[in-house]
Amino acid sequence: MAAPRASLRLVAPVWNRGTSGIRGLSKAVDPEGSQRKGRTLLQFLTDRFYDVEAVREYLLQKQVLKVQKKNRFRDREWMRANEQGLSSLEFRKLQEVPVEAVDASGCAINYQGLDNLLALKELQSLSLRRCPHMDDWCLGRLYHLADSLQELSLASCPRISERGLACLHHLQNLRRLDISDLPAVSNPGLTQILVEEMLPHCEVLGADWAQGLKVGPEEQSPDAAGSPIPA
Amino acid sequence: MLRRALRLRLGPCLSGRGLGTYRGGSTLDWDGKVSKIKKKFQSIFPGGAWSPLYDTSHLPPERSDVVIVGGGVLGLSVAYWLKRLEKQQGAIQVLVVERDHTYARASTVLSVGGIRQQFSLPENVQLSLFSAEFLRNINEYLAVVDDPPLDLQFNPSGYLLLASEEGAAIMERNVKMQRQEGAKVCLMSPEQLQKKFPWINTEGVALASYGLENEGWFDPWCLLQGLRRKLQSMGVLFCQGEVTRFISSSSHMETASGEQVTLKRIHEVHVKMDHSQEFQPVECAIVVNAAGAWSGQIAELAGVGTGPPGTMQGTKLPVEPRKRYVYLWHCPQGPGLEAPLVADPSGAYFRREGLGNSYLGSCSPTEEEEPDPGNLEVDYDFFQEKVWPRLAQRVPAFETLKVRSAWAGYYDYNTFDQNGVVGPHPLVINMYFATGFSGHGLQQAPAVGRAVAEMMLEGHFQTINLSPFLFGRFYFGEKAQEHCIL
């Protein structure tokens, strides 16, 4: 009986606008109050029943993927999820419209979670900045988006190394690639050169190839992107 | 308390024996008495190997439930899954015996480290798929408290197998089967191949299969160390020593059709210490033969194949060491970062190594060219005559290259059908095999370990059915031939 209440918590804002046909919604007169009471009752039940806990974990996992994710549909501006984790009713109207860009920066997306993104066959821009669980194995899956992807950002992902970047050669339609600030890449300058050779039509932002080179004693310029003088 | 216990044990014996023998002055059998008293002490304190006279810390324990001969990746994988699948924590004592603690000649660490799903048998594809999933989640499987996570240095670049006209139909069939099992492999025509990898010379290539996911290469040493660390934390004992003898007992049975069969059961494993004649007899319930290239010798010690040829008793384990070379060269104009592990129809293969345009590669010799497996010396002429021409023909950029170094390692080569042997021996009933994988043992080790552990604990395979790989096929002549061997 607690399971329907758990799902009610997520869809409560939407249903409250409509009719309250379900018995459990009788407390929906005061939505904030019911949510507060519902939450402690839910926590009480979660502490005592494994299946309640399992349902809550499952729903939380689904939520995690949606948190802070912004999506852009064709011809429309960015749509952002609100605090409850669900977007507005507009989402329902746009089910047939293909998703053009996804900004999943900072999102805890992992290998299995990528299934959701790879299903978007017309995705043109993908931003995976600062995703803590994106690693080389996940990059090996991105070839599914080869036909449409034009812009990809992998900046600051702590687990991506140059070995994973080698799989990006499938993305021949890529025009902008951001591989800056990847701490696990051993030689950023050399990696940048190799990636540029691998993707000739793509503009690769990232480490300047002079980054690994030491500046000579006579070169006093503080600008690291100036003309490189090998040590 | 000791004395009281001793008195309790000896009491009934004394009264039952009668005074005659005591006063009769029978020969004093001191050795026998001492060993009897020692056994009684051991029975009072179970599990304690009490030897107050000399230091035995370097010796393996006196008994262990499972003794795994061979501490390479297959042996460690079997140990890992045994400890993971045991019904109660700490229920099974496992001892891993490895002759060489530096792993200087072990096939695991000398391997090129590739993993692929492009095989011709569905069982092999499933084994590799599971192993890929294991490697991907290695930090969940092999996590040890307070230790840093493992970095396998996995390159997800895939394998590219090329086929000539004759092999094209077989390749298509194989790819269809691989896709059915869940591998992500795509077929490419020569034109597509030329477009995708312009540095390949597609002359003579009719078809190519390219692995898109879960294929690539990784660092086998890291996997080995990760397994060792995890096993030590799970309570598996490691011993450095060589197995020199098995003490077994035979029992004669009759089959339903009236045929006489001799079943053997191994009771003790004699583990000899390095540089010494000292050995420790380890009492055991099960022995796992994961000795890699030397599995044939271990099997002979256990009595496998000692019998009239043409019978099950006379069927030897057809695993022998075969030497394979790996060469490392530098080629500044070579294929770029996107290069997969390319395997030519002639048998030559290569892959990138690192960021600096270095490449690793080799070629499997034909039966006539097989080098002598007595040592691990490298023959550079083999590269000049056999490997380089084939590579240069396939990748024209390799016409100018400079060999940096090379090494040699052993394949635990199954001369029967180049596929692994798993499961118990039909006659030596408590010896299990996990060997003979002929060059693809490393990539299948996690899954094979689980299969053998399931066989040992449950009596049958539960997750992946490896019945085509049982020992019986050598006697019945049922080949489970693997065609895609590198």
HADDOCK unambig.tbl for C-alpha pairs under 7 A between the chains (distance, minus, plus):
assign (segid A and resid 136 and name CA) (segid B and resid 156 and name CA) 6.98 0.50 0.50
assign (segid A and resid 137 and name CA) (segid B and resid 136 and name CA) 6.95 0.50 0.50
assign (segid A and resid 137 and name CA) (segid B and resid 156 and name CA) 6.52 0.50 0.50
assign (segid A and resid 140 and name CA) (segid B and resid 156 and name CA) 5.86 0.50 0.50
assign (segid A and resid 140 and name CA) (segid B and resid 213 and name CA) 5.96 0.50 0.50
assign (segid A and resid 141 and name CA) (segid B and resid 213 and name CA) 6.49 0.50 0.50
assign (segid A and resid 163 and name CA) (segid B and resid 154 and name CA) 6.97 0.50 0.50
assign (segid A and resid 163 and name CA) (segid B and resid 155 and name CA) 4.91 0.50 0.50
assign (segid A and resid 163 and name CA) (segid B and resid 156 and name CA) 6.95 0.50 0.50
assign (segid A and resid 164 and name CA) (segid B and resid 155 and name CA) 6.43 0.50 0.50
assign (segid A and resid 164 and name CA) (segid B and resid 156 and name CA) 6.38 0.50 0.50
assign (segid A and resid 166 and name CA) (segid B and resid 157 and name CA) 6.66 0.50 0.50
assign (segid A and resid 166 and name CA) (segid B and resid 337 and name CA) 5.45 0.50 0.50
assign (segid A and resid 166 and name CA) (segid B and resid 338 and name CA) 5.17 0.50 0.50
assign (segid A and resid 167 and name CA) (segid B and resid 156 and name CA) 6.68 0.50 0.50
assign (segid A and resid 167 and name CA) (segid B and resid 157 and name CA) 5.94 0.50 0.50
assign (segid A and resid 167 and name CA) (segid B and resid 338 and name CA) 6.56 0.50 0.50
assign (segid A and resid 169 and name CA) (segid B and resid 338 and name CA) 6.04 0.50 0.50
assign (segid A and resid 194 and name CA) (segid B and resid 336 and name CA) 6.97 0.50 0.50
assign (segid A and resid 194 and name CA) (segid B and resid 337 and name CA) 6.25 0.50 0.50
assign (segid A and resid 198 and name CA) (segid B and resid 336 and name CA) 6.63 0.50 0.50
assign (segid A and resid 198 and name CA) (segid B and resid 337 and name CA) 6.55 0.50 0.50
assign (segid A and resid 198 and name CA) (segid B and resid 338 and name CA) 6.62 0.50 0.50
